[in-house]
Amino acid sequence: MTAIAMRLLRTFPLILLFGGLIQAAPVKLIFDTDMGNDVDDAMALAMIHSLQKRGAVELLAVTITKDHPKAAAFVDAMNTFYGRPDVPIGVVRQGATPEPGKFNQVADATNPDGSLRYPHDLRSGEQAPEAVGLIRKILAAQPDASVALVQVGFFTNFARLLDSKPDAHSPLAGRELIAKKVKVFSIMAGAFQTVNWNTRHLEYNVIKDIPAAQGLAKRWPTPVIWSGFEIGVAAAYPHVSIERDFEYVKHHPLKESYYAYNPPPHDRPTWDPTALLYAVYPDRGYFDLSPPGTVTVEDNGATWFRPGRDGKGQHRYLVMSPAQAARVREAIVQLCVEPPAKLPR
């Protein structure tokens, strides 16, 4: 490729050059999840694998903020199902929600002959490395300003990353390492519009570790995009897709997880997939953004956004029209139902 073509590729996400479509380099992604507390985490992970199949994403690691050993086993089973059994997985220690998840036991499902229905090597989070050390190792190895962080669980891991000390992986403290390596930080957290007539909705991902949420909101050094509770509700996943669109394989972990969490017919809000979709495709018009400003996490877990003076501020939140919601829902469905590159036997 010529030097001119390379400069154009850095300038535009997608360009037509010499009669062919050239796609930008894949988004380098660390996915931080409380896998097991809601099935939309599994939806987002399925989407990541479909996006990587399309060349839009490079999944560097999955880190977990749910402190139950089967959360990691489920993630490994999903990764293996999609043909990527070696994706690094890190887990929180002494984190929130240690109780079993409603669907993580899908990882233990067996065939009539006793073999695992969804083969995987990581049988327990106790066998996985601690998340913050893994994140530091991965960030240190990446080019500057190249990594997208997507947080769809609690704030625990990234707040601890913020406070981390220099180590064998990097001489930089956590805040400096983040500022150097992170390009996009998209989180599912908070609420910025009225929810069921409640103007101070206390969102789950925030209230489960309020000190971590407060510290991160105050001290994170790069811009933060918040996908509020109201966004996922407005683009709920159609249950008919769960019932009909995964029949290309006898057993599918996303379908089984949906049924284990809350069987159809119900349309599950897409809280976590929306944060992911923005991180990967911020310029596709799926969402609008609030003006820049500051999000404050109050002592009860409420999130309060204040616009910045002169259009300044590190925080913005997603805004979505009905027309955009239809596009977002369709994009999420198509990415969730896309088969792996190679179907498991």
KADAJO-V887716 format. One record per pair of residues at least 24 apart in sequence whose ideal C-beta (glycine too) atoms are under 6 Angstrom apart, sorted by the first residue. I is the first residue (numbers start at 1). GAP is how many residues later the second one is. D is the distance in whole Angstrom. If there is no record, write none. Layout:
I;GAP;D
I;GAP;D
This chain:
13;270;6
23;32;6
26;29;6
26;30;6
26;31;5
26;32;4
27;30;5
27;121;5
27;253;5
28;30;5
28;32;6
28;114;6
28;118;5
28;119;5
29;28;5
29;30;5
29;119;5
30;30;5
30;31;5
30;119;5
31;31;5
31;119;5
32;31;5
32;119;5
32;125;5
33;119;5
33;120;5
34;31;5
34;32;4
34;119;3
34;120;6
35;29;6
35;31;6
35;36;5
35;39;6
35;40;6
36;30;5
36;35;5
36;65;2
36;68;4
37;29;6
37;60;6
39;218;5
39;219;5
39;222;4
40;230;6
40;231;5
40;232;4
41;111;6
41;231;5
42;212;5
42;215;5
43;230;5
43;293;5
44;108;6
44;228;4
44;229;5
44;232;5
45;33;5
46;208;5
46;290;5
47;226;6
47;229;6
47;288;4
47;289;6
49;33;4
50;285;4
50;288;4
51;229;6
53;288;5
56;224;6
59;28;6
60;78;5
61;27;4
61;73;6
61;77;5
62;27;5
63;27;4
63;68;4
63;94;5
64;27;5
65;27;5
65;30;6
65;88;4
65;89;4
65;91;5
65;92;5
66;31;5
67;25;5
67;28;4
67;31;5
68;30;6
68;32;6
69;55;4
69;56;4
69;57;5
70;34;4
71;33;6
72;50;6
72;53;4
72;56;5
73;34;4
73;49;6
73;50;5
74;30;4
74;33;4
76;44;4
76;46;4
77;30;4
77;41;4
77;43;4
78;175;6
80;39;6
80;40;5
81;37;6
81;172;5
81;263;6
82;258;5
83;257;5
83;258;6
83;259;6
88;46;6
89;39;5
90;39;5
90;41;4
90;44;4
91;34;4
91;37;5
91;40;6
92;39;6
92;64;5
92;65;6
93;37;6
95;61;5
96;58;5
96;112;4
96;113;5
102;158;6
102;159;5
103;154;4
103;157;4
103;158;5
106;147;6
106;150;5
106;151;5
117;134;5
118;135;5
131;26;5
132;28;5
132;29;5
132;32;6
135;26;5
136;33;5
137;32;4
139;38;6
139;42;4
140;29;4
140;30;4
142;39;6
144;36;5
145;38;5
146;37;6
147;34;5
147;35;5
147;36;6
148;35;6
148;36;4
148;131;5
149;33;6
149;36;5
150;36;5
150;125;6
150;126;5
150;129;5
151;36;4
152;36;5
152;120;4
152;123;6
154;51;6
154;54;5
154;55;4
155;54;5
155;57;4
155;58;4
155;61;5
156;53;5
156;56;5
158;58;6
159;53;4
159;56;5
159;57;5
162;57;6
175;46;5
178;43;6
179;42;4
182;40;5
184;95;5
185;37;6
185;39;5
186;39;5
186;89;5
186;92;5
186;93;4
187;39;6
188;39;5
188;83;5
188;84;5
188;87;4
189;37;6
190;36;5
190;38;5
190;113;3
191;37;5
191;38;4
192;36;4
192;113;6
192;125;5
193;37;4
195;34;6
195;35;6
200;102;5
201;28;6
202;99;5
202;100;6
203;26;5
206;95;5
207;94;4
210;91;5
213;84;5
214;83;4
217;78;5
217;80;5
223;91;5
224;91;5
225;53;6
225;91;6
226;91;4
227;47;5
227;48;4
227;91;5
228;89;6
231;43;5
231;87;5
231;89;6
232;37;4
232;38;5
232;39;3
232;42;6
233;36;5
234;86;6
234;91;5
235;35;5
235;90;5
235;93;4
235;94;5
236;31;4
236;33;5
237;30;6
237;31;5
237;33;5
238;29;6
239;25;4
239;26;5
239;27;6
239;28;5
241;92;5
245;92;4
248;91;5
249;94;6
270;62;5
273;59;5
286;38;6
286;41;6
286;42;5
287;31;4
287;33;5
288;31;4
289;27;5
290;26;5
290;27;5
292;24;6
